[in-house]
Amino acid sequence: MDIDWLKHFLAISDESDYSRAANAAHVSRATIQASLAALEAERGEQLVHETEPAEVEAGAPSLTLTPAGIAFRPEARARVAAAPPPAPKAGGKAKASKGRGRAPVVKGEPKPFKKRQGR
């Protein structure tokens, strides 16, 4: 079970809406929905019930947790809290390409593409 799936499930359970959960988790809505689908497939049970748009009143949540989702929520919170922090990414600052490759330097010749300073 992926920690990101659990974080996305917790965002859904807190926000009760895919778009708000995606904003809270700083990912796309498609990523949130895919994570939820993968988590439900792995567990073999439905965790979230989606209300039809015609049934939703103004201000009412469009997603509700099923009894299995309510029971799984504390376990998900515990697993996320117990997970080790992400490892820092290796590497330094990337340098932008100038668009031209480096020309070979010939001894005694001025550097290519450089103007000499006049007096």
N, CA, C and O atoms as CSV, one atom per row, in Angstrom:
chain,resi,resn,atom,element,x,y,z
A,1,MET,N,N,0.849,-1.174,0.000
A,1,MET,CA,C,0.000,0.000,0.000
A,1,MET,C,C,0.895,1.237,0.000
A,1,MET,O,O,1.759,1.394,0.863
A,2,ASP,N,N,0.680,2.084,-0.952
A,2,ASP,CA,C,1.506,3.274,-1.148
A,2,ASP,C,C,1.092,4.377,-0.160
A,2,ASP,O,O,-0.098,4.599,0.062
A,3,ILE,N,N,2.065,5.052,0.420
A,3,ILE,CA,C,1.788,6.134,1.375
A,3,ILE,C,C,1.043,7.278,0.692
A,3,ILE,O,O,0.174,7.902,1.300
A,4,ASP,N,N,1.379,7.556,-0.571
A,4,ASP,CA,C,0.682,8.630,-1.287
A,4,ASP,C,C,-0.801,8.312,-1.438
A,4,ASP,O,O,-1.636,9.213,-1.354
A,5,TRP,N,N,-1.141,7.038,-1.662
A,5,TRP,CA,C,-2.555,6.652,-1.749
A,5,TRP,C,C,-3.262,6.978,-0.437
A,5,TRP,O,O,-4.382,7.488,-0.429
A,6,LEU,N,N,-2.588,6.674,0.668
A,6,LEU,CA,C,-3.198,6.937,1.976
A,6,LEU,C,C,-3.354,8.443,2.216
A,6,LEU,O,O,-4.369,8.887,2.751
A,7,LYS,N,N,-2.348,9.222,1.819
A,7,LYS,CA,C,-2.442,10.677,1.969
A,7,LYS,C,C,-3.597,11.233,1.135
A,7,LYS,O,O,-4.316,12.128,1.579
A,8,HIS,N,N,-3.769,10.697,-0.075
A,8,HIS,CA,C,-4.856,11.155,-0.933
A,8,HIS,C,C,-6.210,10.732,-0.374
A,8,HIS,O,O,-7.174,11.492,-0.457
A,9,PHE,N,N,-6.294,9.527,0.196
A,9,PHE,CA,C,-7.539,9.093,0.837
A,9,PHE,C,C,-7.890,9.997,2.013
A,9,PHE,O,O,-9.051,10.361,2.197
A,10,LEU,N,N,-6.892,10.357,2.800
A,10,LEU,CA,C,-7.147,11.241,3.942
A,10,LEU,C,C,-7.568,12.635,3.486
A,10,LEU,O,O,-8.402,13.273,4.127
A,11,ALA,N,N,-6.994,13.108,2.382
A,11,ALA,CA,C,-7.412,14.404,1.839
A,11,ALA,C,C,-8.866,14.340,1.385
A,11,ALA,O,O,-9.629,15.279,1.615
A,12,ILE,N,N,-9.253,13.250,0.749
A,12,ILE,CA,C,-10.644,13.075,0.320
A,12,ILE,C,C,-11.575,13.019,1.524
A,12,ILE,O,O,-12.647,13.624,1.519
A,13,SER,N,N,-11.156,12.286,2.557
A,13,SER,CA,C,-12.021,12.160,3.734
A,13,SER,C,C,-12.161,13.489,4.479
A,13,SER,O,O,-13.197,13.750,5.090
A,14,ASP,N,N,-11.120,14.332,4.431
A,14,ASP,CA,C,-11.188,15.628,5.102
A,14,ASP,C,C,-11.994,16.650,4.298
A,14,ASP,O,O,-12.747,17.437,4.872
A,15,GLU,N,N,-11.835,16.639,2.971
A,15,GLU,CA,C,-12.439,17.671,2.128
A,15,GLU,C,C,-13.810,17.294,1.573
A,15,GLU,O,O,-14.609,18.182,1.276
A,16,SER,N,N,-14.102,16.015,1.426
A,16,SER,CA,C,-15.379,15.528,0.881
A,16,SER,C,C,-15.643,16.011,-0.547
A,16,SER,O,O,-16.794,16.166,-0.955
A,17,ASP,N,N,-14.565,16.247,-1.303
A,17,ASP,CA,C,-14.699,16.674,-2.691
A,17,ASP,C,C,-13.365,16.405,-3.387
A,17,ASP,O,O,-12.299,16.660,-2.828
A,18,TYR,N,N,-13.442,15.884,-4.620
A,18,TYR,CA,C,-12.215,15.561,-5.347
A,18,TYR,C,C,-11.370,16.807,-5.628
A,18,TYR,O,O,-10.155,16.786,-5.431
A,19,SER,N,N,-11.989,17.866,-6.076
A,19,SER,CA,C,-11.229,19.065,-6.445
A,19,SER,C,C,-10.552,19.702,-5.237
A,19,SER,O,O,-9.378,20.065,-5.304
A,20,ARG,N,N,-11.275,19.837,-4.145
A,20,ARG,CA,C,-10.676,20.424,-2.937
A,20,ARG,C,C,-9.587,19.511,-2.367
A,20,ARG,O,O,-8.571,19.992,-1.864
A,21,ALA,N,N,-9.801,18.193,-2.446
A,21,ALA,CA,C,-8.783,17.253,-1.971
A,21,ALA,C,C,-7.527,17.342,-2.835
A,21,ALA,O,O,-6.412,17.273,-2.317
A,22,ALA,N,N,-7.702,17.496,-4.144
A,22,ALA,CA,C,-6.556,17.635,-5.046
A,22,ALA,C,C,-5.779,18.912,-4.735
A,22,ALA,O,O,-4.548,18.905,-4.739
A,23,ASN,N,N,-6.484,19.999,-4.467
A,23,ASN,CA,C,-5.812,21.254,-4.102
A,23,ASN,C,C,-5.065,21.110,-2.781
A,23,ASN,O,O,-3.952,21.616,-2.636
A,24,ALA,N,N,-5.669,20.426,-1.826
A,24,ALA,CA,C,-5.031,20.252,-0.521
A,24,ALA,C,C,-3.778,19.381,-0.621
A,24,ALA,O,O,-2.798,19.619,0.085
A,25,ALA,N,N,-3.809,18.370,-1.499
A,25,ALA,CA,C,-2.676,17.457,-1.642
A,25,ALA,C,C,-1.664,17.931,-2.685
A,25,ALA,O,O,-0.621,17.302,-2.866
A,26,HIS,N,N,-1.966,19.041,-3.375
A,26,HIS,CA,C,-1.085,19.615,-4.400
A,26,HIS,C,C,-0.829,18.640,-5.556
A,26,HIS,O,O,0.295,18.513,-6.042
A,27,VAL,N,N,-1.899,17.956,-5.985
A,27,VAL,CA,C,-1.835,17.058,-7.140
A,27,VAL,C,C,-3.058,17.317,-8.008
A,27,VAL,O,O,-3.917,18.125,-7.655
A,28,SER,N,N,-3.133,16.633,-9.140
A,28,SER,CA,C,-4.286,16.812,-10.016
A,28,SER,C,C,-5.467,15.978,-9.520
A,28,SER,O,O,-5.308,15.045,-8.733
A,29,ARG,N,N,-6.642,16.338,-9.999
A,29,ARG,CA,C,-7.844,15.598,-9.624
A,29,ARG,C,C,-7.770,14.154,-10.131
A,29,ARG,O,O,-8.225,13.234,-9.452
A,30,ALA,N,N,-7.204,13.959,-11.311
A,30,ALA,CA,C,-7.065,12.612,-11.868
A,30,ALA,C,C,-6.164,11.740,-10.986
A,30,ALA,O,O,-6.415,10.546,-10.824
A,31,THR,N,N,-5.127,12.336,-10.425
A,31,THR,CA,C,-4.235,11.591,-9.537
A,31,THR,C,C,-4.968,11.159,-8.277
A,31,THR,O,O,-4.794,10.033,-7.812
A,32,ILE,N,N,-5.786,12.046,-7.721
A,32,ILE,CA,C,-6.572,11.716,-6.524
A,32,ILE,C,C,-7.521,10.561,-6.822
A,32,ILE,O,O,-7.621,9.614,-6.041
A,33,GLN,N,N,-8.216,10.641,-7.951
A,33,GLN,CA,C,-9.180,9.598,-8.295
A,33,GLN,C,C,-8.481,8.266,-8.578
A,33,GLN,O,O,-8.980,7.212,-8.186
A,34,ALA,N,N,-7.336,8.306,-9.250
A,34,ALA,CA,C,-6.594,7.081,-9.534
A,34,ALA,C,C,-6.058,6.449,-8.246
A,34,ALA,O,O,-6.071,5.227,-8.103
A,35,SER,N,N,-5.589,7.276,-7.314
A,35,SER,CA,C,-5.086,6.762,-6.038
A,35,SER,C,C,-6.205,6.094,-5.252
A,35,SER,O,O,-6.011,5.030,-4.665
A,36,LEU,N,N,-7.370,6.719,-5.245
A,36,LEU,CA,C,-8.504,6.138,-4.538
A,36,LEU,C,C,-8.919,4.824,-5.175
A,36,LEU,O,O,-9.199,3.857,-4.467
A,37,ALA,N,N,-8.965,4.772,-6.504
A,37,ALA,CA,C,-9.344,3.540,-7.200
A,37,ALA,C,C,-8.349,2.418,-6.913
A,37,ALA,O,O,-8.747,1.273,-6.702
A,38,ALA,N,N,-7.049,2.747,-6.906
A,38,ALA,CA,C,-6.029,1.739,-6.621
A,38,ALA,C,C,-6.133,1.244,-5.179
A,38,ALA,O,O,-5.984,0.050,-4.917
A,39,LEU,N,N,-6.385,2.156,-4.252
A,39,LEU,CA,C,-6.516,1.780,-2.843
A,39,LEU,C,C,-7.738,0.896,-2.630
A,39,LEU,O,O,-7.668,-0.102,-1.913
A,40,GLU,N,N,-8.866,1.261,-3.256
A,40,GLU,CA,C,-10.078,0.442,-3.136
A,40,GLU,C,C,-9.877,-0.931,-3.766
A,40,GLU,O,O,-10.365,-1.929,-3.237
A,41,ALA,N,N,-9.158,-0.995,-4.899
A,41,ALA,CA,C,-8.900,-2.281,-5.554
A,41,ALA,C,C,-8.002,-3.160,-4.687
A,41,ALA,O,O,-8.211,-4.370,-4.595
A,42,GLU,N,N,-7.012,-2.553,-4.059
A,42,GLU,CA,C,-6.103,-3.335,-3.212
A,42,GLU,C,C,-6.808,-3.846,-1.965
A,42,GLU,O,O,-6.581,-4.980,-1.542
A,43,ARG,N,N,-7.655,-3.022,-1.378
A,43,ARG,CA,C,-8.381,-3.446,-0.171
A,43,ARG,C,C,-9.584,-4.329,-0.494
A,43,ARG,O,O,-10.029,-5.100,0.356
A,44,GLY,N,N,-10.109,-4.227,-1.707
A,44,GLY,CA,C,-11.234,-5.058,-2.097
A,44,GLY,C,C,-12.568,-4.578,-1.554
A,44,GLY,O,O,-13.519,-5.355,-1.464
A,45,GLU,N,N,-12.646,-3.307,-1.192
A,45,GLU,CA,C,-13.901,-2.755,-0.682
A,45,GLU,C,C,-14.005,-1.286,-1.055
A,45,GLU,O,O,-12.997,-0.609,-1.259
A,46,GLN,N,N,-15.241,-0.802,-1.143
A,46,GLN,CA,C,-15.465,0.599,-1.475
A,46,GLN,C,C,-15.298,1.438,-0.218
A,46,GLN,O,O,-15.907,1.162,0.815
A,47,LEU,N,N,-14.463,2.469,-0.320
A,47,LEU,CA,C,-14.172,3.334,0.831
A,47,LEU,C,C,-14.936,4.646,0.780
A,47,LEU,O,O,-15.213,5.249,1.817
A,48,VAL,N,N,-15.283,5.096,-0.443
A,48,VAL,CA,C,-15.939,6.391,-0.623
A,48,VAL,C,C,-17.156,6.203,-1.519
A,48,VAL,O,O,-17.106,5.495,-2.525
A,49,HIS,N,N,-18.252,6.854,-1.129
A,49,HIS,CA,C,-19.466,6.848,-1.955
A,49,HIS,C,C,-19.605,8.226,-2.583
A,49,HIS,O,O,-19.568,9.247,-1.898
A,50,GLU,N,N,-19.768,8.231,-3.912
A,50,GLU,CA,C,-19.906,9.491,-4.648
A,50,GLU,C,C,-21.384,9.757,-4.907
A,50,GLU,O,O,-22.088,8.908,-5.454
A,51,THR,N,N,-21.851,10.937,-4.513
A,51,THR,CA,C,-23.234,11.325,-4.722
A,51,THR,C,C,-23.407,11.856,-6.138
A,51,THR,O,O,-22.517,12.521,-6.670
A,52,GLU,N,N,-24.540,11.567,-6.743
A,52,GLU,CA,C,-24.822,12.068,-8.088
A,52,GLU,C,C,-24.947,13.590,-8.052
A,52,GLU,O,O,-25.421,14.140,-7.058
A,53,PRO,N,N,-24.531,14.284,-9.116
A,53,PRO,CA,C,-24.616,15.755,-9.124
A,53,PRO,C,C,-26.049,16.274,-8.927
A,53,PRO,O,O,-26.237,17.344,-8.347
A,54,ALA,N,N,-27.057,15.532,-9.401
A,54,ALA,CA,C,-28.436,15.987,-9.250
A,54,ALA,C,C,-28.892,15.904,-7.789
A,54,ALA,O,O,-29.787,16.635,-7.365
A,55,GLU,N,N,-28.260,15.001,-7.025
A,55,GLU,CA,C,-28.643,14.809,-5.622
A,55,GLU,C,C,-27.959,15.787,-4.674
A,55,GLU,O,O,-28.398,15.965,-3.538
A,56,VAL,N,N,-26.897,16.414,-5.134
A,56,VAL,CA,C,-26.109,17.293,-4.264
A,56,VAL,C,C,-26.807,18.643,-4.117
A,56,VAL,O,O,-27.152,19.291,-5.106
A,57,GLU,N,N,-27.005,19.049,-2.877
A,57,GLU,CA,C,-27.570,20.376,-2.597
A,57,GLU,C,C,-26.415,21.376,-2.499
A,57,GLU,O,O,-25.250,20.987,-2.422
A,58,ALA,N,N,-26.743,22.623,-2.503
A,58,ALA,CA,C,-25.716,23.660,-2.386
A,58,ALA,C,C,-25.004,23.536,-1.044
A,58,ALA,O,O,-25.640,23.587,0.008
A,59,GLY,N,N,-23.698,23.373,-1.082
A,59,GLY,CA,C,-22.908,23.277,0.142
A,59,GLY,C,C,-22.817,21.876,0.713
A,59,GLY,O,O,-22.063,21.656,1.662
A,60,ALA,N,N,-23.556,20.920,0.172
A,60,ALA,CA,C,-23.506,19.552,0.683
A,60,ALA,C,C,-22.291,18.836,0.085
A,60,ALA,O,O,-21.915,19.110,-1.055
A,61,PRO,N,N,-21.673,17.922,0.839
A,61,PRO,CA,C,-20.512,17.213,0.303
A,61,PRO,C,C,-20.911,16.257,-0.825
A,61,PRO,O,O,-21.964,15.623,-0.762
A,62,SER,N,N,-20.066,16.157,-1.852
A,62,SER,CA,C,-20.362,15.256,-2.963
A,62,SER,C,C,-19.789,13.866,-2.725
A,62,SER,O,O,-20.149,12.927,-3.435
A,63,LEU,N,N,-18.909,13.714,-1.745
A,63,LEU,CA,C,-18.320,12.422,-1.400
A,63,LEU,C,C,-18.563,12.134,0.075
A,63,LEU,O,O,-18.415,13.018,0.919
A,64,THR,N,N,-18.932,10.912,0.378
A,64,THR,CA,C,-19.093,10.495,1.771
A,64,THR,C,C,-18.345,9.188,1.974
A,64,THR,O,O,-18.238,8.378,1.054
A,65,LEU,N,N,-17.834,8.988,3.165
A,65,LEU,CA,C,-17.133,7.750,3.479
A,65,LEU,C,C,-18.144,6.640,3.745
A,65,LEU,O,O,-19.170,6.861,4.390
A,66,THR,N,N,-17.847,5.459,3.248
A,66,THR,CA,C,-18.675,4.286,3.549
A,66,THR,C,C,-18.286,3.802,4.945
A,66,THR,O,O,-17.291,4.276,5.494
A,67,PRO,N,N,-19.036,2.876,5.533
A,67,PRO,CA,C,-18.620,2.342,6.842
A,67,PRO,C,C,-17.210,1.736,6.817
A,67,PRO,O,O,-16.474,1.838,7.799
A,68,ALA,N,N,-16.834,1.107,5.697
A,68,ALA,CA,C,-15.476,0.573,5.580
A,68,ALA,C,C,-14.456,1.715,5.544
A,68,ALA,O,O,-13.373,1.589,6.115
A,69,GLY,N,N,-14.789,2.819,4.886
A,69,GLY,CA,C,-13.893,3.976,4.835
A,69,GLY,C,C,-13.731,4.622,6.195
A,69,GLY,O,O,-12.634,5.043,6.563
A,70,ILE,N,N,-14.832,4.701,6.950
A,70,ILE,CA,C,-14.769,5.267,8.304
A,70,ILE,C,C,-13.900,4.402,9.200
A,70,ILE,O,O,-13.127,4.921,10.006
A,71,ALA,N,N,-14.021,3.072,9.065
A,71,ALA,CA,C,-13.216,2.156,9.878
A,71,ALA,C,C,-11.740,2.190,9.473
A,71,ALA,O,O,-10.867,1.991,10.318
A,72,PHE,N,N,-11.450,2.440,8.194
A,72,PHE,CA,C,-10.080,2.444,7.700
A,72,PHE,C,C,-9.353,3.756,7.982
A,72,PHE,O,O,-8.123,3.779,7.999
A,73,ARG,N,N,-10.071,4.827,8.200
A,73,ARG,CA,C,-9.475,6.154,8.369
A,73,ARG,C,C,-8.436,6.232,9.500
A,73,ARG,O,O,-7.352,6.769,9.271
A,74,PRO,N,N,-8.721,5.717,10.720
A,74,PRO,CA,C,-7.683,5.782,11.772
A,74,PRO,C,C,-6.427,4.979,11.418
A,74,PRO,O,O,-5.312,5.387,11.742
A,75,GLU,N,N,-6.616,3.836,10.753
A,75,GLU,CA,C,-5.467,3.030,10.342
A,75,GLU,C,C,-4.623,3.786,9.317
A,75,GLU,O,O,-3.393,3.747,9.372
A,76,ALA,N,N,-5.278,4.471,8.386
A,76,ALA,CA,C,-4.555,5.247,7.377
A,76,ALA,C,C,-3.776,6.385,8.033
A,76,ALA,O,O,-2.627,6.641,7.674
A,77,ARG,N,N,-4.399,7.063,8.992
A,77,ARG,CA,C,-3.698,8.151,9.694
A,77,ARG,C,C,-2.471,7.625,10.437
A,77,ARG,O,O,-1.421,8.267,10.435
A,78,ALA,N,N,-2.602,6.451,11.076
A,78,ALA,CA,C,-1.478,5.868,11.813
A,78,ALA,C,C,-0.349,5.478,10.868
A,78,ALA,O,O,0.823,5.682,11.188
A,79,ARG,N,N,-0.687,4.918,9.710
A,79,ARG,CA,C,0.356,4.518,8.749
A,79,ARG,C,C,1.084,5.727,8.172
A,79,ARG,O,O,2.299,5.685,7.982
A,80,VAL,N,N,0.353,6.798,7.893
A,80,VAL,CA,C,0.991,8.005,7.370
A,80,VAL,C,C,1.896,8.627,8.436
A,80,VAL,O,O,2.992,9.094,8.125
A,81,ALA,N,N,1.444,8.633,9.680
A,81,ALA,CA,C,2.253,9.208,10.759
A,81,ALA,C,C,3.509,8.374,11.019
A,81,ALA,O,O,4.550,8.925,11.374
A,82,ALA,N,N,3.421,7.047,10.845
A,82,ALA,CA,C,4.563,6.167,11.107
A,82,ALA,C,C,5.522,6.070,9.930
A,82,ALA,O,O,6.617,5.527,10.076
A,83,ALA,N,N,5.141,6.578,8.785
A,83,ALA,CA,C,5.989,6.478,7.596
A,83,ALA,C,C,7.231,7.355,7.754
A,83,ALA,O,O,7.156,8.449,8.314
A,84,PRO,N,N,8.366,6.875,7.262
A,84,PRO,CA,C,9.577,7.703,7.346
A,84,PRO,C,C,9.462,8.902,6.414
A,84,PRO,O,O,8.771,8.837,5.398
A,85,PRO,N,N,10.136,9.994,6.754
A,85,PRO,CA,C,10.072,11.171,5.875
A,85,PRO,C,C,10.719,10.852,4.536
A,85,PRO,O,O,11.605,10.000,4.468
A,86,PRO,N,N,10.293,11.517,3.473
A,86,PRO,CA,C,10.886,11.233,2.155
A,86,PRO,C,C,12.359,11.615,2.126
A,86,PRO,O,O,12.777,12.598,2.738
A,87,ALA,N,N,13.136,10.814,1.402
A,87,ALA,CA,C,14.577,11.064,1.293
A,87,ALA,C,C,14.812,12.296,0.418
A,87,ALA,O,O,14.089,12.513,-0.554
A,88,PRO,N,N,15.810,13.092,0.756
A,88,PRO,CA,C,16.095,14.266,-0.088
A,88,PRO,C,C,16.583,13.813,-1.456
A,88,PRO,O,O,17.257,12.791,-1.585
A,89,LYS,N,N,16.237,14.578,-2.457
A,89,LYS,CA,C,16.632,14.238,-3.816
A,89,LYS,C,C,18.089,14.639,-4.041
A,89,LYS,O,O,18.532,15.701,-3.603
A,90,ALA,N,N,18.809,13.782,-4.720
A,90,ALA,CA,C,20.218,14.038,-5.000
A,90,ALA,C,C,20.351,14.973,-6.182
A,90,ALA,O,O,19.443,15.096,-7.004
A,91,GLY,N,N,21.471,15.617,-6.254
A,91,GLY,CA,C,21.732,16.486,-7.400
A,91,GLY,C,C,21.817,17.931,-6.970
A,91,GLY,O,O,21.409,18.310,-5.872
A,92,GLY,N,N,22.343,18.697,-7.843
A,92,GLY,CA,C,22.508,20.122,-7.559
A,92,GLY,C,C,21.594,20.948,-8.423
A,92,GLY,O,O,20.611,20.456,-8.977
A,93,LYS,N,N,21.932,22.190,-8.525
A,93,LYS,CA,C,21.129,23.111,-9.311
A,93,LYS,C,C,21.390,22.878,-10.795
A,93,LYS,O,O,22.541,22.820,-11.228
A,94,ALA,N,N,20.337,22.749,-11.558
A,94,ALA,CA,C,20.481,22.535,-12.990
A,94,ALA,C,C,20.868,23.845,-13.665
A,94,ALA,O,O,20.416,24.917,-13.264
A,95,LYS,N,N,21.699,23.750,-14.680
A,95,LYS,CA,C,22.119,24.926,-15.422
A,95,LYS,C,C,21.401,24.937,-16.760
A,95,LYS,O,O,21.250,23.900,-17.406
A,96,ALA,N,N,20.970,26.092,-17.159
A,96,ALA,CA,C,20.258,26.223,-18.423
A,96,ALA,C,C,21.228,26.133,-19.588
A,96,ALA,O,O,22.366,26.595,-19.501
A,97,SER,N,N,20.777,25.545,-20.654
A,97,SER,CA,C,21.588,25.443,-21.863
A,97,SER,C,C,21.511,26.771,-22.614
A,97,SER,O,O,20.458,27.407,-22.650
A,98,LYS,N,N,22.605,27.178,-23.203
A,98,LYS,CA,C,22.644,28.432,-23.951
A,98,LYS,C,C,22.174,28.241,-25.385
A,98,LYS,O,O,22.005,29.222,-26.110
A,99,GLY,N,N,21.961,27.011,-25.805
A,99,GLY,CA,C,21.494,26.783,-27.153
A,99,GLY,C,C,22.600,26.441,-28.130
A,99,GLY,O,O,22.329,25.857,-29.179
A,100,ARG,N,N,23.837,26.786,-27.816
A,100,ARG,CA,C,24.968,26.463,-28.674
A,100,ARG,C,C,25.907,25.575,-27.885
A,100,ARG,O,O,26.086,25.750,-26.679
A,101,GLY,N,N,26.494,24.638,-28.565
A,101,GLY,CA,C,27.490,23.800,-27.911
A,101,GLY,C,C,28.775,24.579,-27.701
A,101,GLY,O,O,28.929,25.675,-28.238
A,102,ARG,N,N,29.673,24.042,-26.948
A,102,ARG,CA,C,30.944,24.721,-26.719
A,102,ARG,C,C,31.879,24.426,-27.880
A,102,ARG,O,O,32.043,23.276,-28.287
A,103,ALA,N,N,32.477,25.459,-28.397
A,103,ALA,CA,C,33.447,25.301,-29.481
A,103,ALA,C,C,34.809,25.002,-28.872
A,103,ALA,O,O,35.107,25.464,-27.771
A,104,PRO,N,N,35.635,24.238,-29.570
A,104,PRO,CA,C,36.963,23.942,-29.018
A,104,PRO,C,C,37.818,25.212,-28.972
A,104,PRO,O,O,37.749,26.047,-29.874
A,105,VAL,N,N,38.602,25.346,-27.945
A,105,VAL,CA,C,39.457,26.514,-27.775
A,105,VAL,C,C,40.808,26.219,-28.420
A,105,VAL,O,O,41.442,25.208,-28.115
A,106,VAL,N,N,41.241,27.100,-29.307
A,106,VAL,CA,C,42.530,26.957,-29.972
A,106,VAL,C,C,43.490,27.923,-29.292
A,106,VAL,O,O,43.157,29.089,-29.076
A,107,LYS,N,N,44.680,27.439,-28.956
A,107,LYS,CA,C,45.640,28.257,-28.232
A,107,LYS,C,C,46.076,29.449,-29.092
A,107,LYS,O,O,46.445,29.289,-30.255
A,108,GLY,N,N,46.027,30.615,-28.511
A,108,GLY,CA,C,46.453,31.815,-29.193
A,108,GLY,C,C,45.348,32.504,-29.969
A,108,GLY,O,O,45.541,33.635,-30.415
A,109,GLU,N,N,44.221,31.882,-30.146
A,109,GLU,CA,C,43.099,32.477,-30.870
A,109,GLU,C,C,42.098,33.037,-29.855
A,109,GLU,O,O,41.994,32.524,-28.741
A,110,PRO,N,N,41.364,34.084,-30.235
A,110,PRO,CA,C,40.336,34.573,-29.308
A,110,PRO,C,C,39.217,33.543,-29.154
A,110,PRO,O,O,38.995,32.715,-30.037
A,111,LYS,N,N,38.528,33.605,-28.040
A,111,LYS,CA,C,37.432,32.657,-27.808
A,111,LYS,C,C,36.339,32.887,-28.840
A,111,LYS,O,O,36.027,34.034,-29.161
A,112,PRO,N,N,35.761,31.833,-29.358
A,112,PRO,CA,C,34.712,32.011,-30.369
A,112,PRO,C,C,33.499,32.715,-29.763
A,112,PRO,O,O,33.185,32.544,-28.585
A,113,PHE,N,N,32.829,33.507,-30.592
A,113,PHE,CA,C,31.612,34.230,-30.218
A,113,PHE,C,C,31.866,35.325,-29.200
A,113,PHE,O,O,30.916,35.854,-28.623
A,114,LYS,N,N,33.116,35.676,-28.963
A,114,LYS,CA,C,33.423,36.757,-28.030
A,114,LYS,C,C,34.049,37.905,-28.815
A,114,LYS,O,O,34.895,37.685,-29.682
A,115,LYS,N,N,33.633,39.114,-28.510
A,115,LYS,CA,C,34.242,40.282,-29.139
A,115,LYS,C,C,35.414,40.734,-28.315
A,115,LYS,O,O,35.397,40.670,-27.085
A,116,ARG,N,N,36.443,41.196,-29.013
A,116,ARG,CA,C,37.590,41.743,-28.282
A,116,ARG,C,C,37.234,43.142,-27.803
A,116,ARG,O,O,36.462,43.861,-28.438
A,117,GLN,N,N,37.798,43.498,-26.700
A,117,GLN,CA,C,37.551,44.818,-26.174
A,117,GLN,C,C,38.413,45.829,-26.916
A,117,GLN,O,O,39.631,45.677,-27.006
A,118,GLY,N,N,37.765,46.863,-27.445
A,118,GLY,CA,C,38.515,47.901,-28.158
A,118,GLY,C,C,39.088,48.910,-27.202
A,118,GLY,O,O,38.677,48.999,-26.045
A,119,ARG,N,N,40.050,49.677,-27.698
A,119,ARG,CA,C,40.655,50.682,-26.835
A,119,ARG,C,C,40.019,51.996,-27.022
A,119,ARG,O,O,40.406,52.966,-26.371
